[in-house]
């Protein structure tokens, strides 16, 4: 296994973007776990304007996050790290790419829903908890809503 992941930003409509979603969807167990852990389904997120930032290990997706402009808001979603790669900081690398290449230049207010672990990364970049939170649909994990002002 490579010690140095490659992090890429993939835009909707690019061949590599479709290949990424196909690679994630091909592992039914991973999709089920992703839905349980992050309440996110790649089938629902293949929309125009979406950008996925992906940490690849040995050319396979190991961690990812995405963002989609929607009605004047940038929705940050699909924050996930493959269980086999947890603890290696790969989500942080994908998140940093999304923040630098998508969130900051978008000039849109941003919105995301997160479980506890990635919240400090987001708060360090100006995201703020709104006070909205609750148990998730799957597994009852607690989530928090965070927003980011484009001037932050």
C-alpha positions in Angstrom: 0.0 0.0 0.0 1.3 3.4 -0.9 2.4 5.8 1.8 1.7 8.8 -0.3 -1.9 9.2 -1.5 -2.7 11.3 -4.6 -5.5 13.7 -4.0 -7.6 14.8 -7.1 -10.6 17.0 -7.7 -13.0 15.5 -10.1 -15.8 17.5 -11.8 -19.2 16.2 -12.9 -19.0 15.2 -16.5 -15.4 14.1 -16.5 -14.6 10.5 -17.3 -12.6 10.1 -14.0 -15.6 11.4 -12.1 -17.8 8.6 -13.5 -15.1 6.1 -12.9 -14.9 7.2 -9.2 -18.6 6.8 -8.6 -18.5 3.4 -10.4 -15.6 2.2 -8.2 -17.5 3.2 -5.0 -20.8 1.7 -6.2 -19.1 -1.5 -7.2 -18.6 -2.4 -3.6 -22.1 -2.9 -2.2 -20.8 -3.4 1.3 -18.9 -0.1 1.1 -22.0 1.8 -0.1 -24.1 0.3 2.7 -21.5 1.2 5.3 -21.1 4.7 3.8 -24.8 5.2 4.1 -24.8 4.0 7.7 -21.7 6.0 8.7 -22.2 9.2 6.7 -25.8 9.0 5.6 -24.7 9.6 2.0 -25.4 7.7 -1.2 -23.3 8.2 -4.3 -26.3 7.5 -6.5 -28.1 10.6 -5.1 -25.1 12.8 -5.6 -24.3 12.5 -9.3 -25.5 15.9 -10.2 -24.2 18.7 -12.5 -21.9 21.1 -10.8 -20.7 18.5 -8.3 -17.0 18.2 -7.5 -15.6 15.2 -5.6 -12.2 15.5 -3.9 -10.7 12.1 -3.5 -7.6 10.7 -1.8 -6.5 7.8 -3.9 -4.3 5.0 -2.5 -2.9 2.6 -5.2 -5.3 4.3 -7.7 -8.4 3.3 -5.5 -10.6 5.8 -3.7 -9.7 5.8 0.0 -11.3 9.0 1.3 -13.5 11.6 -0.3 -15.8 14.5 0.1 -17.9 16.4 -2.4 -19.7 19.8 -2.9 -22.7 20.7 -5.1 -24.0 24.2 -5.7 -27.8 24.1 -5.0 -30.1 27.1 -5.0 -27.5 29.6 -4.0 -25.8 27.4 -1.4 -22.8 25.2 -1.7 -23.8 21.9 -0.2 -20.7 20.1 1.2 -21.4 16.3 1.5 -20.2 12.8 1.2 -17.5 13.3 3.9 -16.1 9.8 4.2 -13.0 7.7 4.7 -12.9 4.1 3.6 -12.9 1.9 6.8 -9.7 0.1 5.6 -7.8 3.4 5.5 -9.0 5.1 8.7 -6.5 6.8 10.9 -4.1 7.8 8.1 -5.4 11.4 7.6 -6.7 10.7 4.1 -10.1 12.4 4.8 -8.2 15.5 6.0 -6.2 15.5 2.7 -9.4 15.3 0.6 -11.1 17.9 2.8 -8.2 20.3 2.4 -8.4 19.9 -1.4 -12.2 20.6 -1.4 -11.8 23.6 0.9 -9.0 25.1 -1.2 -10.3 24.3 -4.7 -14.1 24.4 -4.3 -15.3 26.0 -1.0 -13.1 29.1 -0.9 -13.4 30.1 -4.5 -17.2 29.4 -4.7 -18.3 32.7 -3.0 -21.5 30.9 -1.9 -22.6 30.3 1.6 -21.8 26.7 2.4 -23.8 24.1 4.4 -22.9 20.7 5.6 -24.1 18.0 8.1 -21.4 16.2 10.0 -20.8 13.6 12.6 -18.3 14.5 15.3 -15.0 13.4 13.9 -14.5 15.9 11.0 -16.0 18.9 12.8 -12.7 20.3 14.0 -11.3 20.4 10.5 -14.2 22.4 9.3 -14.3 24.8 12.3 -10.6 25.5 11.7 -11.7 26.9 8.3 -14.5 29.2 9.5 -17.4 26.7 9.5 -19.7 27.3 12.5 -22.3 25.0 14.1 -25.8 26.4 13.7 -27.3 24.7 16.7 -29.2 22.3 14.6 -28.3 18.7 15.4 -29.9 15.3 16.0 -29.7 11.5 15.7 -29.0 10.1 12.2 -31.5 8.0 10.3 -29.2 5.1 10.2 -27.5 3.9 13.4 -28.6 6.9 15.5 -25.2 8.7 15.2 -25.5 12.3 16.2 -24.9 14.9 13.5 -24.5 18.7 13.5 -25.3 21.3 10.9 -22.5 23.7 10.0 -22.5 26.8 7.9 -19.7 28.8 6.4 -20.0 32.4 5.3 -18.1 33.0 2.0 -16.2 35.9 3.5 -14.7 33.7 6.3 
